[in-house]
Amino acid sequence: MPISRRQALLAAALLPALAPVAMAQAADPAAAQIERLHAALLDVMRRAQALGVQGRYQQLAPVVQAVFDIPAMSRFAVGSRWSSFTPQEQQAVIQAFTRMTVASYASNFDGYSGQSFETQRVEDRGDEKIVVSRLLNPSGKPVDLTYRMHQADGAWRITDVLHDSISELSIRRSEFAASVRQGAATLVQRLNELSDRLMKPA
């Protein structure tokens, strides 16, 4: 439907006010990382059936490792016992946590029915940035996604994802607490078992 002259004038009046906000958001390096993740997720969603879970894993693995600070997330998930692990045990946990994180995305984003992502704003909080976005679903209500990010290895990286204000990392810390108390080997085994279940073809 053609827009009216009044609508055109209103859009023209709003554009100068909105454009700087959009340009600033697009130029923000933290937001760019989130856009990169969202683009990769939409790509595998659209090709989900052709790729299969293994193909989705392969496509997402390099992106997840580039935009997440998985070593920092692993340390938080383990908690105070992290320092009692040897360097070799710590590395084994990070590798297993990486595999589980990628497998979760490969398993969960397994189809496409018109979904899209919307990055809404970026907030500076000291050494952190908070990127507020949402997953829009034509057949249901949107899912609010909030990314906590900090700088690591010269880039802004995700340290936690909040789904409708619920911290995914806090859930993981609680979920793995019993395994952590039994030691690094038990935790690695638990993480790999979870990854194996996620990677089973539907």
Secondary structure, DSSP 8 states (H G I E B T S, - for coil): ----HHHHHHHHHHHHHHHHHHHHHHH-HHHHHHHHHHHHHHHHHHTHHHHHHHHHHHHHHHHHHHHB-HHHHHHHHHGGGGGGS-HHHHHHHHHHHHHHHHHHHHHH----SS-EEEEEEEEEETTEEEEEEEEE-TTS--EEEEEEEEEETTEEEEEEEEETTEEHHHHHHHHTHHHHHT-HHHHHHHHHHHHHHHTS--
